[in-house]
Amino acid sequence: MKKTSIMCFVLTLALMFGLSGTKANSEENKISVPVSMSYSGTYWWRGIELDGPGVGVFWPGAGISYGDLSMTFAAGIAETWITSEDSASEKSAKSLTEIDLGAAYTVNAEMLSVALGLMYIGYPYYNEVDPDAVEASFIEGSIVVTLKTILSPYAAFYYDYFLNERDEETPVKEDYYLKAGISHDLISTEDGFAFSLGGYVGYYNNAYFDMSGWSDAVLTAGLTKSYKDMSFTSSFNYGRTLGRDFRDYNSGIKNHFWAGFGASITL
């Protein structure tokens, strides 16, 4: 299971954990420890519902930030692991469990910000169903450039380095993902409430699964409410699977709808 992004991965973690790279000067050297729990109605990953249509995923997480540097930990747990009523289904769902360990550093300038990220994505129970399965763990490097102007346009590049190759015919060291998008707060109040809209389009070269092309386009409406050291978020999303390779993986399904909810507290 790979982590889907609803926004680019670094920005998603920033929303979930409250680790914004843009900080006031008085907070640049402040250490904070965010703890969070979120739920997504599907595991959207670059044009596909990775765990299957309508299979939700829980994301408990924690992190630490100091100035523009942040470190994060998150676990992706398929809801079917909790709801399965037979051992075979439970093992299958357990094998989808994901562990993410990452670090990000944000450089801010007057007109733009640049976020650099490095993430390890591992699967501790990958061989629960097949003891001989080849683990699909990988290291992901990312760079996200955001313009500080109306609509906050951004571009992101991700490179995935798989630690184990599937076979000699698949050059898995060629996996990368490009994404461009915009986002804007339509409503933002002094009491911590915000309503935002955003969207992006992505191009994915996935040599691991032999898929490539324009993968997905996503529109998102999000709500955020902050209160003291706590933050509550919700999002409603529409995703369109674009390329044929990715539609085939989704059994021909093109249109996808899902919601997400989360809460975090900064210690």
C-alpha positions in Angstrom: 0.0 0.0 0.0 1.4 3.4 -0.9 0.3 6.6 0.5 -2.1 8.6 -1.5 -2.1 12.1 -1.6 -5.0 14.2 -1.6 -2.7 17.3 -1.8 1.0 16.7 -2.3 2.3 14.5 0.5 4.3 17.1 2.3 1.4 19.5 2.3 -1.0 16.8 3.4 1.1 16.0 6.5 1.3 19.8 7.1 -2.5 19.9 7.2 -2.9 16.8 9.3 -0.2 17.6 11.9 -0.3 21.4 11.9 3.3 21.6 10.7 3.2 24.6 8.5 6.5 25.6 7.1 5.5 29.3 7.3 6.0 30.5 10.8 6.1 33.9 12.5 9.5 35.1 13.6 8.7 34.7 17.2 8.0 31.0 16.6 10.9 30.1 14.4 12.8 28.4 17.3 9.8 26.9 19.0 9.6 23.2 19.4 6.1 21.7 19.0 4.9 18.1 19.2 1.7 17.5 17.2 -0.4 14.3 17.6 -3.2 13.4 15.2 -5.8 11.0 14.0 -7.5 11.1 10.7 -9.7 9.0 8.5 -10.1 8.9 4.7 -13.0 7.1 3.0 -10.6 5.6 0.5 -6.9 5.3 0.0 -6.5 7.6 -3.0 -3.0 7.2 -4.5 -2.2 9.0 -7.7 -5.3 8.0 -9.7 -6.2 4.7 -8.1 -8.1 3.5 -5.0 -5.1 1.5 -3.7 -6.9 -0.8 -1.2 -10.0 -1.2 -3.3 -13.1 0.9 -4.0 -14.5 2.4 -0.8 -12.0 0.8 1.6 -11.2 3.5 4.1 -8.0 4.0 6.0 -7.1 5.4 9.5 -4.0 7.5 9.9 -2.7 7.9 13.5 0.3 10.1 13.6 2.8 12.2 15.6 5.6 14.5 14.8 8.0 17.2 16.1 8.9 20.5 14.5 11.5 23.1 15.2 11.4 26.2 13.1 11.2 25.2 9.5 12.3 21.6 10.1 9.7 18.9 10.9 9.8 15.1 11.4 6.7 13.0 11.2 5.5 9.5 11.9 2.2 8.0 10.6 0.6 4.6 10.2 -1.9 3.7 7.6 -4.4 1.1 8.8 -7.1 -0.3 6.5 -10.5 -0.2 8.1 -11.1 -3.8 6.9 -8.5 -5.0 9.4 -10.9 -3.8 12.1 -14.1 -4.9 10.5 -13.1 -8.3 9.0 -15.0 -11.2 10.4 -12.8 -14.1 9.1 -9.1 -14.7 9.6 -8.3 -14.7 5.8 -9.8 -11.3 5.3 -8.1 -10.0 8.4 -4.7 -11.2 7.2 -5.3 -9.6 3.8 -6.2 -6.3 5.4 -3.3 -6.5 7.9 -0.9 -6.9 5.0 -1.9 -3.4 3.8 -0.6 -1.7 6.9 1.8 1.1 6.1 4.4 2.9 8.3 5.7 6.3 7.2 8.8 8.0 8.7 9.7 11.4 7.2 11.4 14.7 7.5 10.8 18.0 5.7 12.4 21.4 5.6 10.8 24.5 4.2 12.7 27.4 2.8 10.7 30.7 2.6 11.3 33.6 0.4 9.2 36.7 -0.3 7.2 35.3 -3.2 7.6 31.6 -2.8 8.3 28.7 -0.5 10.2 25.5 -1.2 9.5 22.3 0.8 12.1 19.5 0.7 11.0 16.1 2.0 12.4 12.6 2.5 10.1 9.8 3.5 10.5 6.1 4.2 7.3 4.0 3.4 7.4 0.5 4.8 5.0 -2.4 5.1 5.7 -4.5 8.3 3.0 -7.1 7.5 3.5 -7.3 3.7 3.9 -11.1 3.7 0.9 -12.0 5.9 -0.9 -13.5 2.9 2.1 -14.7 0.9 5.3 -15.5 2.8 7.3 -15.2 -0.4 5.9 -11.8 -1.4 8.5 -9.2 -2.4 8.2 -6.2 -0.1 7.3 -3.0 -1.8 8.9 -0.6 0.7 10.4 2.5 -0.8 12.1 5.8 -0.1 10.4 8.9 -1.5 12.1 12.2 -2.1 10.0 15.3 -2.8 10.2 19.0 -3.6 7.2 21.3 -3.5 7.3 24.9 -4.8 4.5 27.2 -3.9 4.0 30.8 -5.1 2.7 33.2 -2.4 0.1 34.8 -4.5 -3.6 34.5 -5.3 -4.8 30.8 -5.5 -1.4 29.7 -4.1 -0.3 27.8 -7.2 2.2 25.0 -6.6 4.1 22.3 -8.4 5.5 19.1 -6.8 7.9 16.4 -7.9 8.2 13.0 -6.2 10.8 10.3 -6.8 10.3 6.8 -5.4 13.2 4.5 -4.8 12.0 1.0 -4.2 14.3 -1.1 -2.0 13.4 -4.4 -3.7 12.9 -4.9 -7.4 9.9 -6.9 -8.5 11.6 -8.5 -11.4 14.5 -7.8 -13.9 12.1 -6.6 -16.6 10.6 -3.8 -14.5 12.9 -0.9 -14.0 11.4 0.2 -10.7 14.0 2.9 -10.1 12.2 5.0 -12.7 9.1 5.8 -10.6 8.2 9.5 -10.3 5.1 11.6 -9.9 4.5 15.2 -11.1 1.7 17.3 -9.8 0.4 20.9 -10.2 -2.4 22.5 -8.4 -4.0 25.5 -6.7 -5.8 26.2 -3.4 -7.6 29.1 -1.9 -9.3 30.0 1.4 -12.7 31.3 0.4 -13.6 32.0 4.1 -11.1 32.6 6.9 -12.2 34.1 10.2 -10.3 35.2 13.3 -11.8 32.5 15.4 -9.9 29.8 13.5 -12.5 28.7 10.9 -11.6 28.3 7.3 -13.3 27.0 4.2 -11.1 26.2 1.2 -11.2 24.9 -2.3 -8.4 23.3 -4.2 -7.5 21.1 -7.1 -4.6 19.4 -8.9 -3.7 17.3 -11.8 -1.0 14.6 -11.8 1.3 12.7 -14.1 2.6 9.3 -12.9 5.3 7.1 -14.2 5.0 3.9 -12.2 7.5 1.3 -13.5 6.8 -0.9 -10.5 3.2 -1.6 -11.8 4.0 -0.9 -15.4 1.7 2.1 -15.6 2.4 5.6 -16.9 0.6 8.7 -18.1 -1.7 11.4 -16.8 -3.0 9.6 -13.7 -5.5 11.8 -11.9 -7.3 15.1 -11.3 -8.8 15.9 -7.9 -11.1 18.7 -6.6 -11.3 19.2 -2.8 -13.5 21.3 -0.5 -12.1 21.5 3.0 -13.2 22.8 6.4 -10.8 23.7 9.2 -11.6 24.8 12.8 -8.8 25.6 15.2 -9.4 26.0 18.9 -6.4 26.8 21.2 -3.9 23.9 20.5 -6.4 21.7 18.7 -7.4 21.6 15.0 -10.3 19.8 13.4 -10.4 19.2 9.6 -12.8 17.7 7.1 -12.6 17.3 3.4 -14.9 16.3 0.5 -13.2 15.1 -2.6 -13.9 14.2 -6.2 -11.2 12.3 -8.1 -11.1 11.5 -11.8 -8.9 8.7 -13.0 -7.4 9.8 -16.3 -5.1 7.4 -18.1 -6.1 3.9 -19.3 -3.5 2.2 -17.2 -4.9 3.6 -14.1 -8.6 3.1 -15.1 -7.8 -0.6 -15.7 -6.3 -0.9 -12.2 -9.6 0.5 -10.9 -11.6 -2.0 -12.9 -12.6 0.8 -15.4 -14.0 3.1 -12.7 -13.3 6.8 -13.6 -15.2 8.8 -11.0 -14.5 8.6 -7.3 -15.9 10.4 -4.3 -14.8 10.3 -0.7 -14.6 12.2 2.5 -12.0 12.6 5.1 -12.0 13.8 8.8 -9.2 14.5 11.2 -8.2 16.0 14.5 -4.8 17.1 15.9 -3.4 18.6 19.1 -0.1 20.3 19.5 1.7 19.5 22.8 
